[in-house]
């Protein structure tokens, strides 16, 4: 039985940062996936930023150096600003969250992000739409590490098989499935909500 719905933010509840990243790669003539390959490094600047080990200025310097070492001189401060301004809530997702809570489902966010008081994800009015809000930069660990999922479940007070998790990244969903969660990969937001609605018995 599903008791809680867990949402990733960027690319699910918020517009996808991948759109900004792809546009930046195109602007600089970079191969698709250039940034993601660097950001995926577990010992890299992106990982340190998302787990709260470095702040904004250190990240800009360190990630910029990593990009230059890979052959691209990028304005990282501009990239961050663009991601943060672009990642706004999707109205239909916000309506679905309200519908779920009104139907007594617990709603949570599980997100890899960084501290940014100017971005929608760090605004209290946005975070208050969720019963539980788990952020990598606060936890010091990021998806797909199983530890951050365990912390989410502990705060929900639920078993994994009582949760459905929506994310746009396959490796994050793989760990959730291995733990016992029902998963939905978000490629198209409307299609994902239709699938979720079928699972929970609601018109979303």
C-alpha positions as CSV (number, residue, x, y, z in Angstrom):
1,X,0.0,0.0,0.0
2,X,1.3,3.4,-1.0
3,X,1.3,6.0,1.9
4,X,3.9,8.5,0.7
5,X,4.9,10.1,-2.6
6,X,8.5,11.2,-2.9
7,X,9.5,13.7,-5.5
8,X,12.9,14.7,-6.9
9,X,12.9,18.5,-7.6
10,X,14.9,19.5,-10.7
11,X,13.4,17.9,-13.8
12,X,10.4,16.7,-11.8
13,X,8.7,19.3,-9.6
14,X,10.9,22.1,-11.1
15,X,11.9,22.7,-14.7
16,X,15.0,20.7,-15.6
17,X,18.5,22.1,-15.1
18,X,19.5,19.8,-17.9
19,X,17.9,22.3,-20.3
20,X,20.2,25.0,-19.1
21,X,23.2,22.7,-19.2
22,X,22.4,21.5,-22.7
23,X,22.1,25.1,-23.9
24,X,25.4,26.0,-22.4
25,X,27.1,23.0,-24.0
26,X,25.6,24.1,-27.4
27,X,26.7,27.7,-26.9
28,X,30.3,26.6,-26.3
29,X,30.4,23.9,-29.0
30,X,30.8,21.2,-26.4
31,X,29.7,17.6,-26.9
32,X,26.4,16.7,-25.2
33,X,27.0,15.4,-21.7
34,X,30.2,17.3,-21.1
35,X,29.0,18.8,-17.8
36,X,27.3,15.7,-16.6
37,X,30.4,13.6,-17.0
38,X,32.4,16.0,-14.9
39,X,29.5,16.5,-12.3
40,X,29.2,12.7,-11.9
41,X,32.6,12.4,-10.3
42,X,32.2,11.4,-6.7
43,X,35.4,13.3,-5.7
44,X,34.7,16.3,-7.9
45,X,33.6,19.9,-7.2
46,X,30.0,19.2,-8.1
47,X,29.7,16.4,-5.6
48,X,31.4,18.5,-2.9
49,X,29.0,21.4,-3.6
50,X,25.9,19.2,-3.5
51,X,27.0,17.7,-0.2
52,X,27.8,21.0,1.4
53,X,31.5,20.5,1.6
54,X,32.3,23.6,-0.4
55,X,30.4,26.9,-0.7
56,X,29.5,28.8,-3.8
57,X,32.8,30.7,-4.4
58,X,34.9,27.6,-3.8
59,X,32.7,25.6,-6.2
60,X,32.9,28.2,-8.9
61,X,36.7,28.2,-8.7
62,X,37.0,24.4,-8.5
63,X,34.4,23.4,-11.1
64,X,35.7,26.0,-13.4
65,X,39.2,24.4,-13.1
66,X,37.8,21.0,-13.8
67,X,36.0,22.3,-16.9
68,X,39.2,24.0,-18.1
69,X,41.2,20.8,-17.6
70,X,38.6,19.0,-19.8
71,X,39.0,21.7,-22.5
72,X,36.3,24.4,-21.8
73,X,36.6,27.8,-20.2
74,X,33.1,28.4,-18.8
75,X,31.6,31.2,-16.7
76,X,30.5,28.9,-13.8
77,X,28.9,31.8,-11.8
78,X,26.7,32.6,-14.8
79,X,25.8,28.9,-15.2
80,X,24.7,28.6,-11.6
81,X,22.7,31.8,-11.8
82,X,20.9,30.6,-14.9
83,X,20.1,27.2,-13.4
84,X,18.7,28.7,-10.2
85,X,16.5,31.2,-12.1
86,X,15.3,28.6,-14.6
87,X,14.4,25.9,-12.0
88,X,10.9,27.2,-11.2
89,X,8.0,25.0,-10.0
90,X,5.8,23.3,-12.6
91,X,2.2,24.3,-12.0
92,X,0.7,20.9,-12.6
93,X,3.2,19.3,-10.3
94,X,2.3,21.7,-7.5
95,X,-1.4,21.1,-8.1
96,X,-0.7,17.3,-7.9
97,X,1.1,17.8,-4.6
98,X,-1.8,19.7,-3.1
99,X,-4.2,17.0,-4.3
100,X,-2.1,14.2,-2.8
101,X,-1.9,16.0,0.6
102,X,-5.6,16.7,0.6
103,X,-6.1,12.9,0.1
104,X,-3.9,12.3,3.2
105,X,-0.9,11.1,1.3
106,X,2.4,12.1,2.8
107,X,4.5,14.1,0.3
108,X,8.3,14.4,0.5
109,X,11.1,15.9,-1.5
110,X,14.4,14.1,-2.0
111,X,16.8,16.2,-3.9
112,X,20.5,16.7,-4.8
113,X,21.0,20.5,-4.6
114,X,23.1,23.2,-3.0
115,X,22.4,26.1,-0.7
116,X,20.8,29.0,-2.6
117,X,18.4,31.3,-0.7
118,X,17.5,33.0,-3.9
119,X,16.4,29.8,-5.7
120,X,12.9,28.5,-5.4
121,X,14.0,25.3,-3.7
122,X,15.3,27.2,-0.7
123,X,12.3,29.4,-0.3
124,X,10.2,28.5,2.8
125,X,6.9,29.0,0.9
126,X,8.0,26.2,-1.5
127,X,9.4,23.8,1.1
128,X,6.3,24.1,3.2
129,X,4.4,22.3,0.4
130,X,6.1,19.1,1.5
131,X,5.7,17.1,4.7
132,X,9.4,16.0,4.6
133,X,12.2,17.8,2.7
134,X,15.5,16.1,2.4
135,X,18.4,18.0,0.7
136,X,21.8,16.6,-0.1
137,X,23.8,19.7,0.9
138,X,22.3,19.5,4.4
139,X,22.7,15.8,4.7
140,X,26.3,15.6,3.4
141,X,25.3,12.8,1.1
142,X,23.6,12.7,-2.3
143,X,21.6,10.3,-4.5
144,X,22.3,7.6,-5.4
145,X,24.0,6.8,-2.1
146,X,21.6,4.5,-0.2
147,X,22.2,6.5,3.0
148,X,20.2,9.5,1.9
149,X,17.2,7.2,1.1
150,X,17.5,5.6,4.5
151,X,17.3,9.0,6.1
152,X,14.3,9.9,4.1
153,X,12.5,6.7,5.2
154,X,13.4,7.3,8.8
155,X,11.9,10.8,8.7
156,X,8.8,9.5,7.0
157,X,8.5,6.7,9.5
158,X,7.6,4.3,6.7
159,X,9.0,1.2,5.0
160,X,10.3,1.5,1.4
161,X,7.4,-0.4,0.0
162,X,5.0,2.2,1.3
163,X,6.6,4.8,-1.0
164,X,6.6,5.8,-4.6
165,X,9.5,7.8,-5.9
166,X,9.6,10.0,-9.0
167,X,13.0,11.0,-10.5
168,X,14.3,11.9,-13.9
169,X,17.6,10.1,-13.5
170,X,17.8,6.3,-13.9
171,X,20.6,5.6,-11.4
172,X,18.7,7.4,-8.6
173,X,15.6,5.2,-9.4
174,X,17.7,2.0,-9.4
175,X,18.7,2.4,-5.8
176,X,15.2,3.3,-4.8
177,X,13.9,0.1,-6.5
178,X,16.6,-2.0,-4.8
179,X,15.4,-0.7,-1.4
180,X,11.8,-1.6,-2.2
181,X,10.2,1.6,-3.4
182,X,7.9,1.8,-6.4
183,X,9.5,4.1,-9.0
184,X,8.4,6.3,-11.8
185,X,10.9,7.8,-14.3
186,X,9.9,11.3,-15.3
187,X,10.6,11.9,-18.9
188,X,7.3,13.7,-19.6
189,X,5.7,15.3,-16.5
190,X,2.1,14.7,-17.7
191,X,2.7,11.1,-18.4
192,X,4.4,10.6,-15.0
193,X,1.5,12.1,-13.2
194,X,-0.9,9.9,-15.1
195,X,1.1,6.9,-14.0
196,X,1.2,8.2,-10.4
197,X,-2.5,8.8,-10.4
198,X,-3.2,5.2,-11.4
199,X,-1.0,4.0,-8.5
200,X,-2.7,6.1,-5.8
201,X,-6.2,6.2,-7.2
202,X,-6.4,9.9,-7.8
203,X,-7.0,12.2,-10.8
204,X,-3.8,14.2,-11.0
